[in-house]
Amino acid sequence: MFAGTHTAIITPFREGRVDESAFRQLIEKQVAGGVQGIVPVGTTGESPTLDADEHLEVIRIAVDAAAGRVKVIAGTGANSTSEAIHLTEEAEALGADASLQVTPYYNKPSQEGLYHHFRAVAESSSLPIMLYSVPGRSVVEIAPETAARLANDCETVVSIKEAGGNVERVDALKAALPDGFEILSGDDPLTIEFMKRGACGVVSVASNIVPDKVSALVNAMLAGDVAGAEAIQEEYFDLLSTLMSVETNPMPIKAAAALMGLCSDEIRLPMLPLEGEKLEHVRSLLQKYSLV
């Protein structure tokens, strides 16, 4: 269902509002680049700073602009179970293809709490669910055993985006989860290593600006062409690995998109647009790859 490249797409703003025109153009770039899906209103889409109406409006635009050409995996997770249920129900009504459910953040639930949270969301909707484990932001990770319980007890829990930065997690997840449960890398630089261990693709940040290159890398891995994938990664190593280390996501990728003329660099507080040496570093990376 989720094999391939899915772009954690940015949310462009202009004068404090969602820039629908720029967002639609970004989605067209993704379709042209050959990705299998887009993930609106995730971490990269600045979901924490969108109000409820904006959150659903971004999903609505994504579904309309994608027009069935790529999947729309709507970010509808929250640290409040009732809010996650509401957003997921609304995303289903808007025509999203699936839901990305982030580990509840800040309130630091137990594994039993995580199980009941995700199960409640799964029981509220028929949308396929991709769990999202990102301990660097949410503190708590989804234990392989918890993911396995959910997969066994909830028929719609079918995938996980693993963004803990540890390739050995793939081995642990593969050992615990039933056959057919899909694992995706949540870190661009680790995609090949994840896929060598059994992951089926990536939820990518870099594909906002180079969807064709990320898609080619993932497609090569899916076809068993490890050498071909590694050649692409070697060529684009600085972009895939260095760009996101400049500053906290999504600041670097939004700066890159702005420099490429894809949208403005407007980003919501408490994030700030890149400037000075950090901005020049992003510019130099884009120049290296003839993207500006």
C-alpha positions in Angstrom: 0.0 0.0 0.0 2.8 2.5 1.0 5.8 1.1 -0.9 7.7 4.0 -2.5 8.3 7.7 -1.9 5.9 9.8 0.1 6.7 13.5 0.5 6.3 15.1 3.9 5.1 18.2 2.2 5.7 21.7 3.5 2.8 24.2 4.0 3.5 27.4 2.2 2.3 30.7 3.8 1.8 34.2 2.5 0.9 37.1 4.7 0.0 34.8 7.5 -2.4 32.6 5.5 -2.0 29.2 3.7 -0.8 30.0 0.2 -3.1 27.7 -1.8 -1.6 28.6 -5.2 1.9 27.7 -4.1 0.7 24.6 -2.3 -1.0 23.3 -5.5 2.2 24.0 -7.5 4.2 22.1 -4.9 1.9 19.1 -5.3 2.2 19.3 -9.1 6.0 19.1 -8.7 5.5 16.0 -6.6 3.3 14.3 -9.1 5.8 15.2 -11.9 8.6 13.8 -9.8 7.0 10.4 -9.6 6.3 10.1 -5.9 3.7 7.7 -4.7 2.1 10.0 -2.1 2.2 13.2 -0.2 1.9 13.7 3.6 0.3 17.1 4.4 0.2 18.6 7.8 2.9 16.5 9.4 5.9 17.8 11.2 7.3 19.3 8.0 3.9 20.8 7.2 4.1 22.8 10.5 1.0 21.1 11.9 1.6 22.4 15.5 1.1 26.0 14.4 -2.0 25.5 12.2 -5.4 26.0 13.8 -8.1 23.3 13.4 -9.7 25.0 10.4 -6.4 25.5 8.6 -5.4 21.9 9.3 -8.4 20.6 7.5 -8.2 23.2 4.8 -4.7 22.0 3.9 -6.0 18.4 3.7 -8.9 19.5 1.5 -6.5 21.3 -0.9 -4.1 18.3 -0.9 -6.9 15.9 -1.8 -8.3 18.1 -4.5 -4.9 18.9 -6.0 -3.7 15.3 -5.9 -6.9 14.2 -7.7 -6.1 10.6 -7.2 -2.8 10.8 -8.9 -0.8 10.2 -5.7 -2.0 9.1 -2.3 -2.8 11.7 0.4 -1.7 10.5 3.8 -3.1 13.1 6.1 -1.3 14.0 9.3 -4.1 13.8 11.8 -2.3 12.8 15.0 -2.4 14.8 18.2 -1.4 14.5 21.8 -5.1 14.6 22.6 -6.9 11.4 21.6 -10.2 13.1 21.1 -8.5 15.7 18.8 -6.7 12.9 16.8 -10.1 11.1 16.4 -11.8 14.3 15.2 -9.1 15.2 12.7 -9.0 11.6 11.4 -12.8 11.5 10.9 -12.7 14.8 9.1 -9.8 13.8 6.9 -11.7 10.7 5.9 -14.7 12.8 5.0 -12.5 15.0 2.9 -11.3 12.1 0.9 -7.8 11.4 2.3 -6.4 8.0 1.5 -4.8 7.3 4.8 -3.8 8.9 8.1 -0.4 9.5 9.7 -0.6 9.1 13.5 2.2 10.6 15.4 3.2 9.4 18.9 1.4 11.8 21.4 3.9 14.4 22.4 4.6 16.3 25.6 2.3 14.2 27.8 4.7 11.2 27.6 2.3 8.3 27.7 3.1 4.7 28.7 3.2 2.0 26.0 -0.2 0.9 27.3 -1.4 4.4 26.9 -0.1 4.5 23.4 -1.9 1.3 22.6 -5.2 2.6 23.7 -4.7 6.0 22.1 -3.9 4.5 18.6 -6.6 1.8 19.0 -9.2 4.5 19.8 -8.2 6.4 16.6 -8.3 3.3 14.5 -11.8 2.4 15.7 -13.1 5.8 14.8 -12.3 5.6 11.1 -11.8 3.2 8.2 -8.7 5.0 7.0 -5.5 3.0 6.8 -3.2 4.2 9.5 0.6 4.8 9.4 2.0 5.0 12.9 4.7 7.6 13.3 7.4 7.0 15.9 9.7 10.1 16.3 11.2 10.0 19.8 13.4 13.0 19.1 10.3 15.2 19.1 7.8 13.2 21.2 10.2 11.7 23.7 8.4 8.3 23.7 8.9 5.8 20.9 6.4 3.1 19.8 7.8 -0.2 21.1 7.9 -3.0 18.5 5.6 -5.0 20.8 3.1 -2.1 20.9 3.1 -1.8 17.2 2.6 -5.6 16.9 -0.4 -5.4 19.3 -2.0 -2.7 17.3 -1.3 -4.5 14.0 -3.0 -7.6 15.4 -5.9 -5.9 17.0 -6.7 -3.2 14.5 -7.0 -4.1 10.8 -6.4 -0.6 9.7 -3.1 -0.2 11.4 -0.9 -1.3 8.5 2.3 0.7 8.5 4.9 2.7 10.5 7.1 5.6 9.8 10.2 5.0 11.8 12.1 8.3 12.5 14.2 7.4 15.5 17.5 7.4 13.5 18.4 3.8 14.3 18.5 1.2 11.6 18.4 -1.6 14.1 14.8 -0.6 14.9 13.9 -2.1 11.5 15.2 -5.5 12.5 13.2 -5.3 15.8 10.0 -4.2 14.1 10.3 -6.9 11.4 10.8 -9.5 14.1 7.7 -8.4 16.0 5.2 -7.3 13.2 3.1 -9.6 11.1 4.1 -10.3 7.4 2.9 -7.5 5.1 3.1 -4.7 7.7 5.0 -1.9 6.0 7.9 0.0 7.5 9.1 3.3 6.0 12.1 5.3 6.8 11.5 8.7 8.3 15.1 9.9 7.7 16.3 10.5 4.1 20.0 9.6 4.7 18.9 6.2 6.2 16.6 5.1 3.4 18.9 2.7 1.8 20.0 1.0 5.0 16.3 0.8 6.1 15.3 -0.8 2.8 18.2 -3.3 3.0 16.6 -4.5 6.2 13.1 -4.7 4.8 11.6 -1.2 4.8 9.5 -0.5 1.7 10.1 3.2 1.2 10.5 6.6 2.8 8.5 9.6 4.0 10.9 12.1 2.7 11.7 15.8 3.4 14.2 16.2 0.7 11.7 15.1 -2.0 10.0 18.5 -1.5 12.7 19.9 -3.7 14.1 16.8 -5.5 11.2 14.3 -5.8 12.6 12.8 -9.0 15.9 11.9 -7.3 14.4 10.5 -4.1 11.9 8.5 -6.2 14.7 7.1 -8.4 16.7 6.0 -5.3 13.7 4.3 -3.7 12.5 2.7 -7.0 16.0 1.3 -7.5 16.0 -0.3 -4.1 12.5 -1.7 -4.7 13.8 -3.2 -7.9 16.8 -4.8 -6.1 19.3 -2.4 -7.7 21.3 -1.5 -4.6 24.2 -0.2 -6.6 22.0 2.1 -8.6 20.4 3.5 -5.4 23.8 3.9 -3.8 25.1 5.8 -6.8 22.2 8.3 -6.5 22.8 8.6 -2.7 26.5 9.2 -3.2 25.8 11.9 -5.8 23.2 13.7 -3.7 24.8 12.9 -0.3 25.3 16.5 0.7 21.8 17.4 -0.1 20.2 14.4 1.6 22.4 14.5 4.7 23.6 18.0 5.2 20.5 20.1 4.4 18.5 19.0 7.4 21.4 19.4 9.8 21.6 23.1 9.2 18.7 23.9 11.5 15.5 22.2 12.9 13.1 20.9 10.3 11.2 22.5 8.5 13.3 25.6 8.5 16.0 24.4 6.0 13.6 22.8 3.6 11.3 25.8 3.5 14.3 28.0 3.0 15.5 25.8 0.1 12.0 25.8 -1.5 11.9 29.6 -1.2 15.3 30.0 -2.8 14.0 27.8 -5.7 11.0 30.1 -6.1 8.5 27.4 -5.0 7.0 29.5 -2.2 7.9 32.3 0.2 10.2 31.6 3.2 7.4 32.6 5.6 7.3 30.2 8.6 5.3 30.5 11.8 6.7 31.3 15.2 8.3 29.9 17.2 10.2 28.8 14.0 12.1 31.6 12.1 13.2 31.9 8.5 16.9 31.0 8.0 19.2 33.9 7.6 22.9 34.8 7.6 25.4 31.9 7.3 22.8 29.2 7.6 20.8 30.6 4.7 24.0 30.9 2.6 24.9 27.4 3.4 21.5 26.2 2.0 22.0 28.4 -1.0 25.4 26.9 -1.7 24.0 23.4 -1.4 21.3 24.2 -4.0 23.9 25.8 -6.3 26.0 22.7 -6.1 23.2 20.7 -7.5 22.1 23.4 -10.0 18.7 23.8 -8.2 19.0 27.6 -8.2 
